[in-house]
Amino acid sequence: DMWPQHPTAGKNFPPLPIMDGEKRLRIADEHDQRMMTTWLTTRAVDFINRHRTEPFFLYVPHSQPHVPLYVSERFAGKTERGLYGDVISEIDWSVGEILNAIDTNGLAENTLIIFTSDNGPWLSYGDHAGSAGPLREGKGTVWEGGIREPTVMRWKGKIPAGTVCEAPGMNIDLLPTLAGLIGAELPKHPIDGMDVWPIISGQRGAENPHQGYWHYYKTNELHAVTQGTWKLYVP
């Protein structure tokens, strides 16, 4: 998400190419990202169709709705929420296309689908940032509006449909959870994530295995600790 004209791109990030597998893509106008969501969706659906008879891992890293916002002509002006709403509408379409590819290929019962985000809204961008609802603050903070996002999972026959898990979790828990599901070995070095499949799948009496979560900001500065329903914020 560090596009070339970002004010800090030249200082902190090298030029980042767009990759398709191990191949670097050449784009005529790298500033025009209007078709990016469509392109990622098309590639994702094609990947599912080509690998439907074998185990696969598919990661779809949508750059939207991170600023700068772009939307394809097909979805431009389609919502009452302006450009941001149009972008979200196209993301919604993308998720639907991917789910449809999973279902039409008969993969719903052996495919775990995870939809999540890395942080809350970037509130300083106003109408281009979304909303944290009743939660305080947004991206760039360790208040709930900055670090708490919804995560939606689907696995037919494994995760009860229509259920809500109130237990907290972190993206760091995805690796050990997925490794446990497929019988893969974890790295030899210590990691912070833990297998949280029992609470995801709604097993009776399951609890989060973490004693708490430690929230850091700007490398090694501890700014908050979450434990159960309690949170300590360190200003």
ROSE-4610 file (N, C-alpha, C; in Angstrom, 1 decimal, always signed):
// ROSE-4610
residu = [D/D/D/M/M/M/W/W/W/P/P/P/Q/Q/Q/H/H/H/P/P/P/T/T/T/A/A/A/G/G/G/K/K/K/N/N/N/F/F/F/P/P/P/P/P/P/L/L/L/P/P/P/I/I/I/M/M/M/D/D/D/G/G/G/E/E/E/K/K/K/R/R/R/L/L/L/R/R/R/I/I/I/A/A/A/D/D/D/E/E/E/H/H/H/D/D/D/Q/Q/Q/R/R/R/M/M/M/M/M/M/T/T/T/T/T/T/W/W/W/L/L/L/T/T/T/T/T/T/R/R/R/A/A/A/V/V/V/D/D/D/F/F/F/I/I/I/N/N/N/R/R/R/H/H/H/R/R/R/T/T/T/E/E/E/P/P/P/F/F/F/F/F/F/L/L/L/Y/Y/Y/V/V/V/P/P/P/H/H/H/S/S/S/Q/Q/Q/P/P/P/H/H/H/V/V/V/P/P/P/L/L/L/Y/Y/Y/V/V/V/S/S/S/E/E/E/R/R/R/F/F/F/A/A/A/G/G/G/K/K/K/T/T/T/E/E/E/R/R/R/G/G/G/L/L/L/Y/Y/Y/G/G/G/D/D/D/V/V/V/I/I/I/S/S/S/E/E/E/I/I/I/D/D/D/W/W/W/S/S/S/V/V/V/G/G/G/E/E/E/I/I/I/L/L/L/N/N/N/A/A/A/I/I/I/D/D/D/T/T/T/N/N/N/G/G/G/L/L/L/A/A/A/E/E/E/N/N/N/T/T/T/L/L/L/I/I/I/I/I/I/F/F/F/T/T/T/S/S/S/D/D/D/N/N/N/G/G/G/P/P/P/W/W/W/L/L/L/S/S/S/Y/Y/Y/G/G/G/D/D/D/H/H/H/A/A/A/G/G/G/S/S/S/A/A/A/G/G/G/P/P/P/L/L/L/R/R/R/E/E/E/G/G/G/K/K/K/G/G/G/T/T/T/V/V/V/W/W/W/E/E/E/G/G/G/G/G/G/I/I/I/R/R/R/E/E/E/P/P/P/T/T/T/V/V/V/M/M/M/R/R/R/W/W/W/K/K/K/G/G/G/K/K/K/I/I/I/P/P/P/A/A/A/G/G/G/T/T/T/V/V/V/C/C/C/E/E/E/A/A/A/P/P/P/G/G/G/M/M/M/N/N/N/I/I/I/D/D/D/L/L/L/L/L/L/P/P/P/T/T/T/L/L/L/A/A/A/G/G/G/L/L/L/I/I/I/G/G/G/A/A/A/E/E/E/L/L/L/P/P/P/K/K/K/H/H/H/P/P/P/I/I/I/D/D/D/G/G/G/M/M/M/D/D/D/V/V/V/W/W/W/P/P/P/I/I/I/I/I/I/S/S/S/G/G/G/Q/Q/Q/R/R/R/G/G/G/A/A/A/E/E/E/N/N/N/P/P/P/H/H/H/Q/Q/Q/G/G/G/Y/Y/Y/W/W/W/H/H/H/Y/Y/Y/Y/Y/Y/K/K/K/T/T/T/N/N/N/E/E/E/L/L/L/H/H/H/A/A/A/V/V/V/T/T/T/Q/Q/Q/G/G/G/T/T/T/W/W/W/K/K/K/L/L/L/Y/Y/Y/V/V/V/P/P/P]
num = [1/1/1/2/2/2/3/3/3/4/4/4/5/5/5/6/6/6/7/7/7/8/8/8/9/9/9/10/10/10/11/11/11/12/12/12/13/13/13/14/14/14/15/15/15/16/16/16/17/17/17/18/18/18/19/19/19/20/20/20/21/21/21/22/22/22/23/23/23/24/24/24/25/25/25/26/26/26/27/27/27/28/28/28/29/29/29/30/30/30/31/31/31/32/32/32/33/33/33/34/34/34/35/35/35/36/36/36/37/37/37/38/38/38/39/39/39/40/40/40/41/41/41/42/42/42/43/43/43/44/44/44/45/45/45/46/46/46/47/47/47/48/48/48/49/49/49/50/50/50/51/51/51/52/52/52/53/53/53/54/54/54/55/55/55/56/56/56/57/57/57/58/58/58/59/59/59/60/60/60/61/61/61/62/62/62/63/63/63/64/64/64/65/65/65/66/66/66/67/67/67/68/68/68/69/69/69/70/70/70/71/71/71/72/72/72/73/73/73/74/74/74/75/75/75/76/76/76/77/77/77/78/78/78/79/79/79/80/80/80/81/81/81/82/82/82/83/83/83/84/84/84/85/85/85/86/86/86/87/87/87/88/88/88/89/89/89/90/90/90/91/91/91/92/92/92/93/93/93/94/94/94/95/95/95/96/96/96/97/97/97/98/98/98/99/99/99/100/100/100/101/101/101/102/102/102/103/103/103/104/104/104/105/105/105/106/106/106/107/107/107/108/108/108/109/109/109/110/110/110/111/111/111/112/112/112/113/113/113/114/114/114/115/115/115/116/116/116/117/117/117/118/118/118/119/119/119/120/120/120/121/121/121/122/122/122/123/123/123/124/124/124/125/125/125/126/126/126/127/127/127/128/128/128/129/129/129/130/130/130/131/131/131/132/132/132/133/133/133/134/134/134/135/135/135/136/136/136/137/137/137/138/138/138/139/139/139/140/140/140/141/141/141/142/142/142/143/143/143/144/144/144/145/145/145/146/146/146/147/147/147/148/148/148/149/149/149/150/150/150/151/151/151/152/152/152/153/153/153/154/154/154/155/155/155/156/156/156/157/157/157/158/158/158/159/159/159/160/160/160/161/161/161/162/162/162/163/163/163/164/164/164/165/165/165/166/166/166/167/167/167/168/168/168/169/169/169/170/170/170/171/171/171/172/172/172/173/173/173/174/174/174/175/175/175/176/176/176/177/177/177/178/178/178/179/179/179/180/180/180/181/181/181/182/182/182/183/183/183/184/184/184/185/185/185/186/186/186/187/187/187/188/188/188/189/189/189/190/190/190/191/191/191/192/192/192/193/193/193/194/194/194/195/195/195/196/196/196/197/197/197/198/198/198/199/199/199/200/200/200/201/201/201/202/202/202/203/203/203/204/204/204/205/205/205/206/206/206/207/207/207/208/208/208/209/209/209/210/210/210/211/211/211/212/212/212/213/213/213/214/214/214/215/215/215/216/216/216/217/217/217/218/218/218/219/219/219/220/220/220/221/221/221/222/222/222/223/223/223/224/224/224/225/225/225/226/226/226/227/227/227/228/228/228/229/229/229/230/230/230/231/231/231/232/232/232/233/233/233/234/234/234/235/235/235]
x = [+0.8/+0.0/+0.9/+2.1/+3.0/+3.2/+2.2/+2.3/+3.4/+3.9/+5.1/+4.9/+3.7/+3.5/+3.2/+3.3/+3.0/+4.1/+3.8/+4.7/+6.0/+5.8/+7.0/+7.6/+7.0/+7.5/+9.0/+9.5/+10.9/+11.8/+11.3/+12.1/+12.2/+11.1/+11.0/+10.8/+10.4/+10.1/+10.8/+11.3/+11.8/+10.7/+10.9/+9.8/+9.3/+8.0/+7.4/+6.7/+7.2/+6.5/+5.3/+4.5/+3.3/+3.7/+3.5/+3.9/+2.7/+2.9/+1.9/+2.7/+2.6/+3.4/+4.8/+5.7/+7.1/+7.5/+6.5/+6.7/+6.3/+7.2/+6.9/+6.1/+5.0/+4.1/+4.6/+4.5/+4.8/+3.4/+3.2/+1.9/+2.3/+1.5/+1.8/+1.7/+0.7/+0.5/+0.3/+1.4/+1.3/+0.5/+0.1/-0.7/-2.2/-2.6/-4.0/-4.3/-5.0/-5.3/-6.8/-7.5/-9.0/-9.3/-8.5/-8.9/-8.2/-7.5/-6.8/-7.7/-8.8/-9.7/-10.2/-10.6/-11.1/-10.0/-8.8/-7.7/-7.4/-7.3/-7.1/-8.2/-9.4/-10.5/-10.5/-10.2/-10.1/-9.0/-7.9/-6.8/-7.1/-7.8/-8.1/-9.1/-10.1/-11.1/-10.4/-9.5/-8.8/-7.9/-7.3/-6.4/-7.3/-8.4/-9.3/-9.7/-10.1/-10.5/-9.4/-8.2/-7.0/-6.6/-6.8/-6.3/-7.4/-8.6/-9.7/-9.5/-8.6/-8.5/-7.3/-6.7/-5.5/-5.6/-4.9/-4.8/-4.2/-4.7/-4.1/-4.3/-3.4/-3.5/-3.6/-4.6/-4.8/-4.9/-4.1/-4.0/-4.4/-5.5/-6.0/-5.8/-4.7/-4.4/-4.9/-6.2/-6.8/-6.1/-5.7/-5.1/-6.2/-7.4/-8.5/-9.2/-9.7/-9.9/-8.8/-7.6/-6.5/-6.4/-6.1/-5.9/-4.6/-4.5/-5.6/-6.6/-7.9/-9.0/-9.2/-9.4/-9.7/-10.9/-11.7/-12.8/-13.0/-13.4/-13.6/-14.8/-14.9/-16.0/-17.3/-17.3/-18.5/-19.2/-18.4/-18.9/-18.9/-18.4/-18.3/-19.7/-19.9/-21.2/-22.4/-22.1/-23.2/-23.8/-23.1/-23.6/-23.9/-24.5/-24.7/-23.6/-22.6/-21.5/-20.2/-20.4/-19.3/-18.3/-17.1/-16.0/-15.7/-15.7/-15.4/-16.5/-17.7/-18.8/-18.7/-18.4/-18.2/-17.1/-16.0/-14.9/-15.3/-16.0/-16.5/-17.5/-18.3/-19.2/-18.5/-17.4/-16.6/-15.9/-15.4/-14.8/-15.9/-17.1/-18.2/-18.4/-18.4/-18.6/-17.4/-16.2/-15.1/-15.2/-15.6/-15.8/-16.8/-17.9/-19.0/-18.5/-17.6/-17.1/-16.2/-15.4/-14.5/-15.3/-16.3/-17.1/-17.9/-18.3/-19.0/-18.1/-16.8/-15.9/-15.6/-15.6/-15.4/-16.6/-17.8/-19.0/-19.2/-19.1/-19.3/-18.3/-17.2/-16.2/-16.3/-17.4/-17.6/-16.6/-16.1/-15.0/-15.4/-16.7/-17.2/-16.9/-16.9/-16.8/-15.4/-14.4/-13.0/-12.2/-12.8/-12.1/-12.4/-11.4/-11.6/-11.4/-12.3/-12.3/-12.2/-11.2/-11.0/-11.0/-11.8/-11.9/-11.6/-10.5/-10.2/-9.4/-8.9/-8.1/-7.0/-6.1/-4.9/-5.1/-6.0/-6.2/-7.5/-7.8/-9.1/-8.9/-9.9/-10.0/-8.9/-8.4/-7.4/-8.2/-8.6/-9.6/-9.2/-7.9/-7.4/-7.8/-8.2/-8.6/-10.0/-10.8/-12.2/-13.0/-13.7/-14.6/-14.0/-12.7/-12.0/-11.5/-12.0/-11.4/-12.3/-13.6/-14.5/-14.8/-15.3/-15.7/-15.4/-15.1/-14.9/-16.1/-17.2/-18.4/-18.3/-18.7/-18.6/-17.3/-16.3/-15.0/-14.1/-13.3/-12.5/-11.3/-11.0/-9.9/-9.9/-8.7/-8.6/-7.1/-6.8/-5.5/-4.4/-3.3/-2.2/-2.2/-3.3/-3.4/-3.6/-3.5/-3.8/-5.1/-5.9/-7.3/-8.1/-9.3/-10.0/-10.3/-10.6/-10.8/-9.7/-8.5/-7.3/-6.9/-7.2/-6.7/-7.8/-9.0/-10.1/-10.9/-10.9/-11.6/-12.4/-13.5/-14.2/-13.4/-13.6/-13.0/-14.1/-14.3/-15.4/-14.8/-15.2/-14.7/-15.9/-15.6/-16.6/-15.9/-16.5/-16.0/-17.3/-17.9/-19.1/-18.9/-19.7/-19.7/-18.7/-17.8/-16.8/-17.1/-17.5/-17.8/-19.3/-20.0/-21.5/-21.9/-22.8/-23.2/-24.0/-23.8/-24.6/-24.2/-23.1/-22.6/-21.6/-21.5/-20.6/-19.7/-18.4/-17.4/-17.0/-17.2/-16.9/-15.4/-14.7/-13.4/-12.4/-11.5/-10.5/-9.5/-8.9/-7.8/-7.0/-5.9/-5.0/-4.6/-4.1/-3.6/-2.4/-1.7/-0.6/-1.0/-2.3/-2.8/-3.2/-3.2/-3.6/-2.6/-1.3/-0.3/-0.4/-0.4/-0.5/-1.8/-2.9/-4.2/-4.3/-3.8/-3.9/-2.9/-1.7/-0.8/-1.4/-2.1/-2.8/-3.8/-4.5/-5.6/-5.1/-3.9/-3.4/-2.2/-1.9/-0.8/+0.6/+0.8/+2.1/+2.9/+4.2/+5.1/+5.3/+5.3/+5.6/+7.1/+7.5/+8.9/+9.6/+10.9/+11.6/+11.7/+11.8/+12.0/+10.7/+10.7/+9.4/+8.6/+7.3/+6.4/+5.3/+4.7/+3.7/+2.3/+2.0/+0.7/+0.4/-0.9/-1.3/-2.5/-2.7/-3.9/-5.2/-6.0/-7.3/-8.5/-8.2/-9.3/-10.5/-10.2/-11.3/-12.4/-11.9/-12.9/-13.5/-12.8/-13.3/-14.5/-14.2/-15.2/-16.3/-16.3/-17.4/-17.4/-16.2/-16.2/-16.6/-17.4/-17.9/-16.8/-16.9/-15.9/-14.6/-14.4/-13.1/-12.8/-11.6/-11.2/-9.9/-9.7/-8.5/-7.3/-6.3/-5.1/-4.2/-4.3/-3.4/-3.8/-2.8/-3.1/-3.5/-3.0/-3.4/-2.7/-3.0/-2.3/-1.6/-0.4/+0.4/+0.5/+0.1/+0.0/+1.2/+2.0/+3.2/+2.9/+3.6/+3.5/+4.9/+5.2/+6.5/+7.6/+7.7/+8.7/+8.5/+9.3/+9.3/+8.6/+7.7/+7.1/+5.7/+5.6/+4.4/+3.4/+2.2/+1.2/-0.1/-0.3/-1.5/-1.4/-2.2/-2.3/-3.8/-4.2/-5.6/-5.6/-6.5/-6.7/-8.1/-8.7/-10.2/-11.0/-11.8/-12.6/-11.9/-10.7/-10.0/-8.9/-8.6/-7.5/-6.8/-5.5/-4.6/-4.0/-4.3/-3.7/-2.6/-1.4/-0.2/+0.0/-0.3/-0.1/+1.4]
y = [-1.2/+0.0/+1.3/+1.1/+2.3/+2.7/+3.4/+3.8/+4.9/+5.1/+5.9/+7.4/+7.9/+9.3/+9.5/+8.4/+8.5/+9.4/+10.3/+11.3/+10.6/+9.4/+8.8/+7.6/+7.4/+6.2/+6.2/+7.4/+7.5/+7.3/+7.6/+7.6/+6.2/+5.5/+4.3/+3.0/+3.1/+2.0/+2.0/+0.9/+0.8/+0.7/+0.9/+0.7/-0.7/-0.9/-2.2/-2.7/-3.7/-4.1/-4.9/-5.1/-6.0/-7.3/-8.4/-9.7/-10.6/-11.5/-12.5/-13.8/-14.5/-15.6/-15.1/-15.6/-15.2/-14.3/-13.8/-13.0/-11.5/-10.6/-9.2/-8.7/-8.0/-7.5/-6.0/-5.8/-4.4/-3.7/-2.6/-1.9/-0.5/-0.2/+1.1/+2.3/+2.4/+3.5/+3.0/+3.0/+2.4/+3.2/+4.5/+5.3/+5.1/+4.3/+4.1/+2.7/+2.6/+1.3/+1.0/+1.6/+1.4/-0.1/-0.8/-2.2/-3.2/-2.7/-3.6/-4.6/-4.2/-5.2/-6.2/-5.8/-6.7/-7.7/-7.1/-8.0/-9.1/-8.7/-9.6/-10.7/-10.3/-11.2/-12.2/-11.7/-12.6/-13.6/-13.2/-14.1/-15.1/-14.7/-15.6/-16.7/-16.3/-17.2/-18.2/-17.7/-18.6/-19.6/-19.1/-20.0/-21.1/-20.8/-21.8/-22.8/-22.4/-23.3/-24.2/-23.7/-24.5/-25.5/-25.2/-26.0/-26.7/-26.9/-27.4/-28.9/-29.6/-31.0/-31.3/-30.2/-30.4/-29.4/-29.7/-28.8/-27.5/-26.3/-25.1/-24.0/-23.0/-21.9/-20.7/-19.9/-18.7/-17.5/-16.5/-15.3/-14.1/-13.4/-12.3/-11.0/-10.3/-9.1/-7.8/-7.6/-6.4/-5.1/-4.3/-3.0/-2.0/-2.2/-1.3/-1.9/-1.1/+0.3/+1.2/+0.8/+1.6/+2.8/+4.0/+5.1/+4.9/+5.5/+6.2/+5.3/+5.7/+4.9/+4.9/+3.7/+3.5/+2.5/+2.8/+1.8/+1.7/+0.5/+0.4/+1.1/+1.3/+2.1/+1.4/+0.1/-0.7/-0.4/+0.0/+0.3/+1.8/+2.6/+4.0/+4.7/+5.4/+6.1/+5.2/+3.9/+3.0/+3.0/+3.7/+3.8/+5.2/+5.4/+6.7/+7.1/+6.4/+6.6/+7.2/+7.6/+8.2/+7.2/+7.7/+6.8/+5.6/+5.9/+4.8/+3.8/+4.1/+3.2/+2.4/+3.0/+2.3/+1.2/+1.6/+0.7/-0.5/-0.3/-1.4/-2.3/-1.7/-2.4/-3.4/-2.9/-3.7/-4.8/-4.6/-5.6/-6.7/-6.2/-7.2/-8.1/-7.5/-8.3/-9.3/-8.8/-9.7/-10.9/-10.7/-11.8/-12.8/-12.2/-13.1/-13.9/-13.3/-14.1/-15.2/-15.0/-16.0/-17.1/-16.7/-17.7/-18.6/-18.0/-18.7/-19.7/-19.3/-20.2/-21.4/-21.2/-22.3/-23.2/-22.6/-23.5/-24.2/-23.6/-24.2/-25.3/-25.3/-26.3/-27.4/-27.3/-28.3/-28.4/-27.2/-27.2/-26.6/-26.3/-25.7/-26.5/-27.8/-28.6/-28.9/-28.6/-28.8/-27.5/-26.4/-25.1/-24.1/-23.7/-22.7/-21.3/-20.5/-19.1/-18.1/-17.2/-16.2/-14.8/-13.9/-12.5/-11.7/-10.9/-10.0/-8.8/-8.0/-6.8/-6.7/-5.7/-5.6/-4.4/-3.5/-2.4/-1.7/-0.8/+0.0/+1.1/+1.9/+3.0/+4.1/+4.7/+5.7/+7.0/+7.4/+8.5/+9.8/+10.1/+11.4/+11.6/+10.5/+10.7/+10.9/+11.2/+11.6/+10.6/+11.1/+10.3/+9.1/+9.1/+8.0/+6.9/+7.0/+6.1/+5.1/+5.2/+4.3/+4.7/+3.8/+4.1/+3.0/+3.3/+2.3/+2.2/+2.8/+2.7/+3.2/+2.4/+2.9/+2.8/+2.2/+2.0/+3.3/+3.5/+4.7/+4.7/+5.9/+6.1/+5.1/+5.0/+4.2/+3.8/+3.6/+3.1/+4.1/+3.4/+4.2/+4.3/+3.7/+3.7/+2.3/+2.1/+0.8/+0.8/+1.9/+1.9/+0.9/+0.5/-0.6/-0.3/+1.0/+1.4/+1.2/+1.1/+0.9/-0.6/-1.4/-2.8/-3.9/-3.5/-4.4/-4.4/-5.5/-5.6/-6.9/-6.9/-8.2/-9.2/-10.4/-11.5/-12.5/-12.8/-13.7/-14.9/-16.1/-17.3/-18.2/-19.1/-20.0/-21.3/-22.4/-23.7/-24.6/-25.0/-25.7/-27.1/-27.3/-28.5/-28.5/-27.5/-27.4/-26.2/-25.1/-23.9/-23.7/-23.7/-23.6/-22.3/-22.4/-21.2/-20.2/-18.9/-18.0/-17.7/-18.3/-18.2/-17.0/-16.5/-15.4/-15.8/-15.6/-16.0/-14.7/-14.5/-13.3/-13.3/-14.4/-14.5/-13.7/-13.0/-12.2/-13.1/-12.7/-13.4/-12.4/-12.9/-12.0/-12.7/-11.9/-12.5/-13.4/-13.2/-14.1/-15.5/-15.7/-17.0/-17.8/-17.2/-17.9/-19.0/-18.7/-19.7/-20.9/-20.9/-22.1/-22.8/-22.0/-22.6/-23.4/-22.8/-23.5/-24.7/-24.5/-25.6/-26.8/-26.6/-27.6/-28.4/-27.6/-28.2/-29.1/-28.8/-29.6/-30.5/-30.5/-31.4/-30.9/-29.6/-29.1/-28.8/-28.9/-28.5/-27.0/-26.5/-25.1/-24.8/-23.6/-23.3/-23.7/-24.0/-24.4/-23.3/-22.1/-20.9/-20.6/-20.0/-19.6/-18.6/-18.8/-17.8/-17.4/-16.3/-15.8/-16.3/-16.7/-17.2/-18.5/-18.8/-20.1/-20.6/-21.9/-22.6/-22.2/-21.5/-21.1/-21.8/-22.9/-23.6/-24.0/-24.5/-24.9/-23.7/-22.5/-21.4/-21.0/-21.1/-20.8/-21.7/-23.0/-24.0/-24.2/-23.4/-23.5/-24.7/-25.3/-26.4/-26.1/-26.9/-26.6/-26.4/-25.4/-25.1/-24.6/-24.3/-23.9/-22.5/-22.2/-20.8/-20.5/-19.2/-18.7/-19.1/-19.8/-20.3/-19.2/-18.0/-16.9/-16.4/-16.0/-15.3/-13.9/-13.3/-12.0/-11.6/-10.5/-10.0/-8.7/-8.6/-7.4/-6.6/-5.3/-4.5/-3.5/-3.6/-2.7/-1.7/-0.6/+0.4/+1.0/+1.3/+1.8/+0.9/-0.3/-1.4/-1.9/-1.4/-2.1/-1.3/-0.4/+0.3/-0.4/-0.9/-1.5/-0.4/-0.5/+0.6/+0.0/-1.3/-1.8/-3.3/-3.8/-5.2/-5.5/-6.6/-7.0/-8.4/-8.5/-9.8/-10.0/-11.0/-11.2/-10.0/-9.5/-8.3/-7.1/-7.2/-6.0/-5.6/-4.3/-3.7/-2.6/-2.7/-1.7/-0.9/+0.4/+1.3/+2.1/+2.0/+2.7/+3.9/+5.1/+6.3/+6.7]
z = [+0.0/+0.0/+0.0/-0.2/-0.2/-1.7/-2.3/-3.7/-3.8/-5.1/-5.3/-4.8/-4.8/-4.4/-2.9/-2.2/-0.7/-0.1/+0.8/+1.3/+2.0/+2.5/+3.2/+2.4/+1.2/+0.4/+0.1/-0.3/-0.6/+0.6/+1.8/+3.0/+3.6/+3.6/+4.4/+3.5/+2.3/+1.5/+0.2/-0.3/-1.7/-2.6/-3.9/-4.9/-4.8/-4.7/-4.5/-5.8/-6.4/-7.7/-7.4/-8.4/-8.3/-8.9/-8.0/-8.4/-8.7/-9.7/-9.9/-9.8/-8.6/-8.3/-8.1/-8.9/-8.9/-10.1/-10.8/-11.9/-11.6/-12.0/-11.8/-13.0/-12.7/-13.7/-14.1/-15.4/-15.9/-16.1/-15.5/-15.7/-16.3/-17.4/-18.1/-17.2/-16.4/-15.5/-14.1/-13.3/-12.0/-11.0/-11.4/-10.6/-10.8/-11.8/-12.1/-11.6/-10.5/-9.8/-9.9/-10.9/-11.0/-11.2/-11.9/-12.2/-11.2/-10.2/-9.3/-8.6/-8.1/-7.4/-8.4/-9.6/-10.6/-11.0/-11.2/-11.6/-10.6/-9.3/-8.2/-8.2/-8.3/-8.3/-9.4/-10.6/-11.8/-11.6/-11.1/-10.9/-9.8/-8.8/-7.7/-8.2/-8.9/-9.4/-10.4/-11.2/-12.2/-11.4/-10.3/-9.5/-8.9/-8.4/-7.8/-8.8/-10.0/-11.1/-11.5/-11.5/-12.0/-10.9/-9.7/-8.6/-7.8/-8.4/-7.7/-7.3/-7.9/-7.6/-6.7/-6.2/-5.3/-4.1/-3.0/-1.9/-2.4/-1.9/-2.3/-1.1/-1.2/-0.3/-1.2/-1.0/-1.8/-0.9/-1.1/-0.4/-1.4/-1.0/-1.9/-1.2/-1.4/-0.6/-1.3/-1.2/-1.8/-1.2/-2.1/-1.7/-1.3/-1.8/-1.3/-0.1/+0.8/+0.7/+1.3/+1.2/+1.6/+0.6/+1.2/+0.3/-0.5/-1.7/-2.4/-3.0/-2.9/-3.3/-4.8/-5.4/-6.8/-6.9/-7.9/-8.1/-9.6/-10.1/-11.5/-12.0/-13.3/-13.9/-13.6/-13.5/-13.3/-11.9/-10.9/-9.6/-9.2/-10.1/-9.8/-9.7/-8.6/-8.4/-8.1/-7.6/-7.4/-6.0/-5.1/-3.7/-3.3/-2.1/-1.5/-0.6/-0.5/+0.4/-0.3/-1.5/-2.3/-2.7/-3.0/-3.5/-2.6/-1.3/-0.3/-0.4/-0.4/-0.5/-1.8/-2.9/-4.2/-4.1/-3.4/-3.2/-2.4/-1.3/-0.5/-1.3/-2.1/-2.9/-3.9/-4.4/-5.3/-4.6/-3.4/-2.5/-2.2/-1.9/-1.7/-2.9/-4.0/-5.3/-5.4/-5.1/-5.2/-4.3/-3.1/-2.1/-2.7/-3.2/-3.8/-4.9/-5.8/-6.9/-6.4/-5.4/-4.9/-4.2/-3.4/-2.8/-3.8/-4.9/-5.9/-6.6/-6.8/-7.4/-6.5/-5.2/-4.2/-4.3/-4.3/-4.3/-5.6/-6.7/-8.0/-8.3/-7.7/-7.8/-6.8/-6.0/-5.0/-3.8/-3.5/-2.5/-1.1/-1.0/+0.3/+1.5/+1.4/+2.6/+3.0/+2.1/+2.5/+2.3/+2.4/+2.2/+3.3/+4.1/+5.1/+4.5/+4.6/+4.0/+5.2/+5.1/+6.2/+5.6/+6.1/+5.6/+6.8/+6.8/+7.9/+7.4/+8.3/+8.0/+9.0/+8.7/+9.6/+10.6/+10.4/+11.4/+11.1/+12.0/+11.8/+10.8/+10.7/+9.7/+10.0/+8.9/+8.9/+9.0/+10.2/+10.4/+9.9/+9.8/+9.3/+7.8/+7.1/+5.7/+5.5/+6.6/+6.5/+5.7/+4.7/+3.9/+3.2/+3.1/+2.5/+3.5/+4.7/+5.7/+6.3/+6.2/+6.8/+8.3/+9.1/+10.4/+11.4/+12.6/+13.7/+14.5/+14.1/+14.8/+16.2/+17.2/+18.6/+19.2/+18.5/+19.1/+19.0/+19.9/+20.0/+19.1/+18.4/+17.6/+16.3/+15.7/+14.5/+14.3/+13.0/+12.6/+13.2/+13.6/+14.1/+15.6/+16.3/+17.7/+18.2/+19.5/+20.0/+20.8/+20.6/+21.1/+20.3/+20.8/+20.1/+18.6/+18.3/+16.9/+16.0/+16.6/+15.8/+15.6/+16.6/+16.5/+16.4/+16.6/+16.7/+15.4/+14.6/+13.4/+13.4/+12.6/+12.5/+11.6/+11.9/+11.1/+10.8/+9.6/+9.2/+8.6/+9.1/+8.6/+8.1/+7.1/+6.6/+6.3/+6.8/+6.5/+6.7/+5.6/+5.7/+6.4/+7.4/+8.2/+9.3/+9.4/+10.4/+11.4/+10.8/+11.6/+11.5/+12.7/+12.6/+12.0/+11.0/+10.3/+11.2/+11.0/+11.7/+13.2/+13.6/+15.0/+15.1/+16.3/+16.6/+17.7/+17.5/+18.5/+19.2/+20.5/+21.2/+21.7/+21.6/+22.2/+21.2/+21.8/+21.0/+20.3/+19.3/+18.6/+17.9/+17.3/+16.6/+15.3/+14.3/+13.1/+13.3/+14.4/+14.7/+15.0/+15.3/+15.6/+14.4/+13.2/+12.0/+11.6/+11.7/+11.3/+12.1/+13.4/+14.2/+14.1/+13.9/+13.7/+12.4/+11.3/+10.0/+10.0/+10.7/+10.7/+11.5/+12.5/+13.3/+12.4/+11.6/+10.8/+9.7/+9.2/+8.1/+8.5/+9.8/+10.3/+9.9/+9.7/+9.4/+10.6/+10.5/+11.6/+11.7/+12.9/+13.1/+13.1/+12.9/+12.9/+14.2/+14.1/+15.3/+16.4/+15.8/+16.8/+17.4/+18.6/+19.3/+18.5/+18.5/+17.9/+18.9/+18.7/+19.7/+19.5/+18.2/+17.9/+18.5/+18.7/+19.3/+18.5/+18.6/+17.9/+18.6/+17.8/+18.4/+17.7/+17.0/+16.3/+17.3/+18.5/+19.4/+19.6/+19.7/+19.9/+18.6/+17.5/+16.2/+15.8/+16.1/+15.7/+16.7/+17.8/+18.8/+19.7/+19.9/+20.8/+22.2/+22.8/+24.2/+25.2/+25.9/+27.0/+26.5/+25.2/+24.7/+25.1/+25.4/+25.9/+25.1/+25.0/+24.3/+25.1/+24.4/+25.1/+25.6/+25.1/+25.5/+26.9/+27.7/+28.9/+28.7/+27.6/+27.2/+25.9/+25.4/+24.2/+24.5/+24.0/+24.2/+22.9/+23.0/+21.8/+21.7/+20.7/+20.6/+19.5/+19.6/+18.5/+18.3/+17.1/+16.7/+17.3/+16.7/+17.0/+18.4/+19.4/+20.7/+21.9/+21.5/+22.6/+23.0/+24.2/+24.6/+25.0/+24.3/+24.5/+25.2/+25.1/+25.7/+26.0/+26.9/+27.2/+27.4/+26.7/+26.7/+27.4/+28.4/+29.1/+29.3/+28.7/+28.8/+28.4/+29.3/+29.1/+29.5/+30.0/+30.5/+29.6/+29.6/+28.8/+29.5/+29.5/+30.1/+29.0/+29.0/+28.0/+28.6/+28.0/+28.5/+27.6/+28.1/+27.3/+27.0]
